[in-house]
Amino acid sequence: MTDRPAANRLPFILPGFGMGTAPLGGLFEAVSDQEAAATLKTAAEAGITYFDTAPRYGHGLAEERLGRLLAPSAGTDPVISTKTGWLLRPRPDGSPGEVITDWTERGIRESLEASLIRLGRSSVDILYLHDPDDYPDEIRRTAYPAVRKLRDEGLIRAVGFGMNHSGPLASYVAEFEVDVVLIAGRFSLLDHEALTTLLPLCAKTGTAVVVGGVFNTGLLADPSPGAMFNYRPAPAEALERARQCRALCDAYAVPLPAAAIQFPLLHAAVNSVVLGCRSAAEVTANAAAARFPIPDELWQRLARAGFVPEQLLDERTG
């Protein structure tokens, strides 16, 4: 997977493949410090230079580990994105406590300042407003103006929105000047929701697009009984569809994860795909899948079966 220097608002090029750090914060199961260190070391060795994190990932643990355990690179500095809109409130004993929303300028600044301390950085490349689905008035009045100020001050290089639903995200892109969006789970082999409004709008506005959740919480990595689909146990219909998709990939000797990872980049508006990794083995497997050659015939077969929108292949060949 190569970097895609598509025309957009960003003052830098987003690597085509990045690593999400929610697993390093203990998403679904705990990860030891040693495992986290090995994961980040392997990512650096694999040439991964984009890392996405957030205060809510393990109540600051993912950010702290990324800042402490990611070894300095001898080449280009990595691209780092984090998120804001939620404040961490520890208990008196110092253990993780509650997470509260705060879209005020003071709250946005406090969140970023704490993130920078955990990351050991003076600035980050992207600051996403994190899951602001239900807060359009607060975003309009205080949060968006606040992140614009942070960009003007050089504390961040790009303003973004990160969400799990493409409709509200498209509304924000239409209303504001947004440098980049992170859409999770809504543009995959099993879910084409983002194609209808968000991606065409981003192409028009020059908003860069990062796609996460390409495995839909695991189902497209391994469609076995007990697999998760969008953070819940996979229903029978989704499990069957994933198995059908895997069978088509098997017929071309292509691993299902390879098709799942590379699918979003069929759309010209998509700049990068980020994958959460909890181990060195996952980093190695995902990096290999991102580079695995996929024949055009397989994309065409997946399109006939409804896993790939036909228009993507028409645009690709046109």
N, C-alpha and C positions, 0 to 999 in steps of 0.2 A: 504494500500500500504506500503510495507516494503522497507527498504534500501537494495540496491543490491551491495554487496562488490565484484563486478566482477573484474577480473584481468585487470588492466589498468595502465596508467602512473601516475594517481593522487596519491599524498601522503596522501590523506584523502578519506573518503567514502562520496559520494554524497547521500543525502536523496532521496528516491524514488519520493517524491512529494515536489515541491517547489512553491513559489509564485513570479510571475512577477509583477513589480511595474509600468509599463507603465500607467495603469489607475490612479495611484496616482499622476501622472504628468499631468493628465487632458486629456488623450487620449479619443477622441470622445465627452466627456462632462466633465465639471469641477467637481472636488471633493473637498469638504471643508476640512479645517484642522481638524475639529472635526470628520468628516467621515473617514479621513485617519488614525487618531489616533485609532478610534474604529476598523478599518480594521486590523491594525497591532497588536492591543491588542488581537483580536479574533484569528489571525493567531498564535500568540505565545501560546495562551491557547489551540489551536488545535494541538499543537506539531509540527508546521511547523518550520523547522530550516534551510531552504535554501531560500534565497531571491536574485532575479536577478534584476538589475537596469541598468541605463545608463545615461550619461549626457544629451542625446537628449530627454529623457522622461521629457517633461515639462520644457525644458531649465534649467535643474538642480534641478527642484522642487522635482522629485521623489527621487533623492539621498538625498537631504536635509531633506525631510520628513522621509525617512528610517533612517537616522542617528539620527534625533532628537526625533522621536516618537516610535521607536522600543525599548521597555523596555529591560534592561539587563536581561539575562536568569540566573537562579540559577544553571542550568546544563551546558551542552556543549555550547560553543560559536556557534552562527549561521554561516553557510557558506554564504559568500557574494560574488557575482560576479557583476562586472560592465564592462564598455566597453570603447574603445578608438578609436582614428582615426579622431575624429571630435572635433573642438574647439568651445566653446560658446563665442560669441562676443556681450556683452550687449551694449545698446545704452548709450549715455552720461548721460541720466537721471536715469540709473540703471535698466531700464526695459529690458526684454528679447529682443535680437536683432537677428542677423543672426547666422547660424551654418555653419562653413567652414571645409573642409577636411584638415587634416594635418597629413601626415604619416612620417614626419621626427622624428628623435630621440628627438629633442627638443619639438616638438608638442606632441608626445606620453607622454613624462614626464610631460609637462605642464598640459595635460588632466588628467593624473592620480593624480597629486598633487592637482588639484582643486577638483577632486572626493573625495579624502581622507579628504579634509577639510570639504566638504559637509556631508560626511558620519561620520565624527568624529572618524576616524580610522587611525592607523599608517600603515596599510596594508590591502589588500583584498585577498581573496582566489583565485579568478579567474579573469583574465583580458582578455576579448574578443576583438579582432580586429573586429570592428563593420561594417558590410556591405562593405567589401573591394572588391566587385565583379569586379569593373572596374579599379583596381589599382594593378595589379600583379607586375609590375616593381617596384613601390614604396614599396610594401610589401617585395619584395625580397631584395631591396637595403638597406632600412632603418627601416621599421616598425617591421618586425619580429626580426631582430637582437636587436632592442631596447627593445622589450618585453622580450626577453631572458635575457638581462642584468638586467632588473627589477626583474626577477625571481631570478637570481643569487645574487642580492643585498637584497633579502628578502622582497621587497615591494609587491610582489605578490607570490602566491604559485604555480600557474598553468597558462600556456599560452593557450589561446583559440582563436577560430574564431567563430563569430556569424553571420549567414546569412539566407536568405530566399530561396536560391536556392542550391540544393544539388550538381549539377555538378561542379560549381566553388569551392564549399567547399571541394569536394572530391579532386580536383586538389591541393589545399593547403595541405590537409592531406598527399597526395602522395609525395609532394615535401619537406615538413618540418616535424620536430618532434613536433607534436601538442598534447598537453595533453588532451584537451577536445574541443568538438564542440557543438554549440547550433544551431540546425536546426529548423526553424519556418515554420509551415504550410505545410511541404512537407512529413510528415509521419503521416497520419490521416486515419480515416475510408473512407474518400473521395479522398485521394491523397497518392499514394504509391511511389512517385518519389524517395525518399531517399533509397528505398530498392534495387534499381538496382546497384548502385555503392557505395554510401557513407557508408551505414551500413556494408556491407561486408568488405570494406576497413578498417573501424574503428575497426572491430573485429580482423582483421589481424595485425594492427599496435598497438593495445592496447590503442587506443584513446577513451576516455570516450565520451558518447553521451548524451546530454540533448535535449529533444524535447519540443518545444513550439508550440503554435498555433494549439493545437489539436482540437479546435472547428472551425478552419478555419474562424476566426473573428466573430464567433457567430452562424453560421448556424447549427452546430452540437450541440449547446446548446439548441436552440429553432428554429426549421425549420418552421417559420411562415412567411407570406408575409411581405416584408420589411426587412428580415434578411440580414445580410452582409455575403459575401463570399470572402475571401482574399482581404479585405479592400474595396470591392465594393458591390453594391446591388446584391444579389444572382440571377443569371440567372435562368430561369424556369427549365432547366434540372437539375441543381445542387440542387435546392429546392426540386424537385421531388425525386431525389436520397436520399436526407437526410430524407425525409418523409418515404420512403420505409425502410430505416435503422431504423427509430424510430418505425415503425410498427412491425418489427421483434423483436426489444427489448421489446416492449409492450407485445408481445405474451409470453415472459418469465418473465414478471413483473420486467424488468430491466430498469432503467432510461437510456435514450440515452446518457446523459452526462457521466454516469458511464462507458459505453462501450467506449466512445470517449477518456476518460482520461486513461483508463487502456490498450487500444489497443497498444500503442507504446511499452509497456513493454513485449509484447509477443516476441519481438526480443531480443536476449541475449546481443546484443551490447548496448542497451539502458539502461542507468543508472538512469535517472531522467526525470520527466515530470514537466514543470513549467506552471502555469496558472495565467494569470493576474486577479487580484481581485480589485474591486473598492468599496466594502462595506463589512461590517461584515457578512451580509446575504450570500453574494457570497462565502466568505471564508468557512462558515459553510456548505453550499451546496456542494461546490467542495471537501471539506475534506471528507464529507460523501460519495460522489460519488466515490472518490478514494478508499474507503474501501468496497464498495458495492460488495457482492459476485456475481460473474458471472458464470453461469454453462457452462461447456464445450460444451454442446449441442448448446448454443447460439452462441459461437464462430464458431462452425462448420456450423451452419445455415448462419451466416454472411459470412463465407467463400464461401459457395455455391452461395451466391448472389453477390459475388465479392467485398465485403467490407473488407474482411480480406484475405491476400494472403495465399493460401493453404500451402505454404512451411513453414510458421510460425507455423502452427499447426502440421505439420509433424515433425519439429525440436523439438517441445514441447513434443510430445508423443514418439519420437524416442530416 
